[in-house]
Amino acid sequence: MRRQNRGRLGWLGLAVVGIGTVLNLVEFGLAVGVGQGILLPIAILALFDAALIAYVFMHLAQLWRPEA
């Protein structure tokens, strides 16, 4: 792997960690601030966060792509 690709992948990882942190803070704020009736938006945010982590860090998309 070239040094340039590793640098870009490092920034992608940092961006995903940052986005995940923001999503978790929003989920927590909704849960604490709103109270009842907010379960569906919190679940959607949690699923988006989990999908982002699975795609970037667990390389889930490679299961369906042929190896190069």
Backbone bond lengths (Angstrom), bond angles and torsions (degrees), N, CA, C in turn:
res aa  C-N    CA-C-N  psi(-1)  N-CA   C-N-CA  omega(-1)  CA-C   N-CA-C  phi
1 M - - - 1.446 - - 1.524 108.63 -
2 R 1.301 115.37 134.17 1.456 119.06 -179.16 1.524 111.34 -74.14
3 R 1.331 114.82 155.19 1.459 120.93 -179.05 1.532 111.23 -60.28
4 Q 1.333 117.16 -37.08 1.463 120.98 -179.29 1.531 110.54 -64.63
5 N 1.332 117.71 -41.00 1.459 120.95 178.80 1.522 111.43 -66.36
6 R 1.329 116.91 -39.49 1.473 119.62 178.16 1.515 111.00 -63.23
7 G 1.324 116.98 -38.73 1.463 120.16 178.50 1.516 111.79 -64.41
8 R 1.329 115.78 -42.62 1.465 119.37 178.72 1.518 111.25 -66.12
9 L 1.324 116.83 -39.91 1.458 120.09 178.46 1.524 111.29 -66.88
10 G 1.324 116.43 -34.74 1.464 119.72 175.79 1.521 111.80 -63.02
11 W 1.333 115.88 -42.98 1.466 119.19 177.71 1.521 111.52 -66.91
12 L 1.338 117.39 -35.90 1.460 120.63 176.34 1.522 110.41 -62.58
13 G 1.330 116.59 -43.42 1.466 120.07 177.64 1.510 112.15 -61.66
14 L 1.324 116.99 -42.95 1.465 119.97 177.49 1.525 111.74 -64.37
15 A 1.320 116.89 -38.62 1.468 120.20 178.05 1.525 110.89 -63.95
16 V 1.330 117.25 -41.42 1.465 120.38 179.23 1.524 110.81 -65.78
17 V 1.322 117.41 -40.79 1.469 120.23 177.18 1.529 109.93 -63.11
18 G 1.322 117.33 -41.60 1.468 120.81 178.55 1.521 112.28 -64.63
19 I 1.335 116.79 -45.18 1.463 120.39 178.85 1.525 110.39 -64.04
20 G 1.332 116.78 -41.45 1.464 120.10 178.10 1.521 112.21 -62.88
21 T 1.311 116.33 -38.51 1.466 120.02 178.03 1.524 110.92 -64.19
22 V 1.316 116.28 -44.60 1.471 120.19 179.03 1.528 110.32 -63.19
23 L 1.331 117.20 -43.29 1.464 119.70 178.71 1.522 111.72 -62.16
24 N 1.321 117.48 -40.91 1.467 120.31 178.19 1.522 111.66 -65.46
25 L 1.325 117.25 -38.12 1.466 119.75 177.28 1.525 111.54 -66.44
26 V 1.326 116.86 -38.09 1.470 120.31 176.77 1.524 110.17 -65.59
27 E 1.331 116.99 -43.91 1.463 120.41 177.17 1.527 110.99 -58.37
28 F 1.313 116.53 -46.55 1.459 120.35 -179.80 1.526 110.77 -63.42
29 G 1.323 116.80 -43.23 1.466 120.05 178.56 1.516 112.36 -61.86
30 L 1.324 116.45 -40.68 1.466 119.34 177.25 1.521 111.36 -65.22
31 A 1.319 116.76 -43.20 1.464 120.56 -178.22 1.522 111.98 -64.53
32 V 1.311 116.66 -40.57 1.461 120.00 -177.63 1.528 111.33 -80.56
33 G 1.326 116.76 -41.23 1.457 120.46 -172.72 1.504 115.58 -80.77
34 V 1.325 117.97 -37.37 1.458 120.29 -172.12 1.523 111.55 -92.50
35 G 1.294 117.06 -44.96 1.465 119.35 178.96 1.510 111.80 93.31
36 Q 1.336 117.21 -121.77 1.463 121.61 -173.47 1.529 111.82 -77.86
37 G 1.322 115.08 153.91 1.445 121.93 173.69 1.517 115.22 79.50
38 I 1.306 118.28 13.98 1.458 120.96 -176.01 1.526 111.31 -113.87
39 L 1.312 118.03 10.89 1.458 121.80 -174.57 1.528 112.49 -63.80
40 L 1.320 119.05 -41.71 1.458 121.15 -177.29 1.532 112.39 -63.37
41 P 1.330 120.78 -48.70 1.468 118.66 176.91 1.530 113.45 -61.90
42 I 1.317 117.08 -36.48 1.464 120.29 178.16 1.531 109.95 -65.66
43 A 1.323 117.30 -41.90 1.469 120.93 179.10 1.525 110.72 -64.70
44 I 1.321 117.79 -39.44 1.466 120.84 178.67 1.525 110.59 -64.99
45 L 1.325 117.82 -43.29 1.461 120.76 177.12 1.526 111.32 -62.80
46 A 1.327 117.07 -41.01 1.464 120.68 179.22 1.530 111.16 -65.34
47 L 1.321 118.10 -40.09 1.463 120.76 178.17 1.524 111.35 -66.49
48 F 1.327 117.71 -39.96 1.456 120.68 177.22 1.524 110.42 -62.50
49 D 1.322 116.81 -43.36 1.459 121.50 178.76 1.534 110.94 -62.31
50 A 1.323 116.94 -44.83 1.464 120.97 179.71 1.533 111.34 -65.49
51 A 1.323 117.60 -39.57 1.460 120.76 178.88 1.523 111.14 -65.70
52 L 1.313 117.15 -39.27 1.462 121.42 178.62 1.524 110.90 -63.15
53 I 1.315 116.38 -43.86 1.467 121.03 178.81 1.527 110.59 -65.88
54 A 1.330 117.17 -43.48 1.458 120.38 -179.70 1.523 111.20 -63.89
55 Y 1.323 117.58 -38.91 1.460 120.69 -177.97 1.519 111.86 -70.53
56 V 1.331 117.46 -44.64 1.461 120.36 -173.11 1.531 112.03 -85.13
57 F 1.316 118.10 -49.30 1.464 120.16 -173.17 1.523 113.81 -89.30
58 M 1.330 118.35 -29.72 1.452 120.51 -178.67 1.525 112.19 -97.47
59 H 1.326 117.43 -1.62 1.459 123.44 177.31 1.527 111.37 53.61
60 L 1.316 116.13 44.11 1.459 122.42 -176.02 1.529 112.04 -62.34
61 A 1.313 118.12 -34.24 1.464 121.66 -178.01 1.525 111.52 -65.31
62 Q 1.314 118.89 -22.79 1.462 121.01 -178.63 1.525 112.51 -70.60
63 L 1.321 117.27 -13.42 1.462 119.18 177.07 1.519 111.97 -67.04
64 W 1.336 117.49 -27.85 1.446 121.48 -177.11 1.526 113.54 -104.43
65 R 1.309 117.37 -7.99 1.479 120.59 178.40 1.506 109.37 -97.94
66 P 1.343 116.53 140.40 1.473 117.69 176.45 1.524 110.17 -70.79
67 E 1.320 115.33 152.18 1.455 120.01 178.75 1.524 110.07 -71.28
68 A 1.315 115.39 144.48 1.468 119.47 -179.00 1.508 110.68 -92.35
